[in-house]
Amino acid sequence: MIRLSIALLASVLLALPALAEDAPAKGELLLDLNALQPVSGACRVTFLATNNLGAALDKSTFELAIFGKDGAIARVVALDFKGLTAGKTKVVQFDLKDIDCTNVSRVLVNDVTACAGTGIEATACLAGLKTSTGTGINFGI
């Protein structure tokens, strides 16, 4: 009986790190650059935004710098993601006129110009911001 209890305890302890990895990190705002697609005269940029800050955001706006393949900044834009529900992932798309998707080499989150919600500090979005992408384009802070 003691051996069974020790084996069960060991199994639970070994599983804890894996369980912790699956849980969303509190205090994080995850922003994934998911896709860039050419659309008539524009580049459609798709993001996945996941709010793990612990409370809903009523307003969230990000200032992004878009770089061309030559390394020069092609444009600086403010993108309004509007409200982000706590613990939920939201798909957000923006059509950036006169931007050639095939010429974009980097997208930089230059600043967070709006971060507001009940119980949310104005600095929480930038402090908790984590970026990712699978597009092959450099995306980050």
Secondary structure as UniProt FT lines:
FT   HELIX           2..22
FT   TURN            26..27
FT   STRAND          28..39
FT   TURN            40..41
FT   STRAND          42..52
FT   STRAND          59..68
FT   TURN            69..70
FT   STRAND          73..80
FT   STRAND          89..97
FT   HELIX           101..103
FT   STRAND          104..116
FT   TURN            118..119
FT   TURN            122..123
FT   HELIX           124..127
FT   STRAND          129..133
FT   STRAND          138..140
//
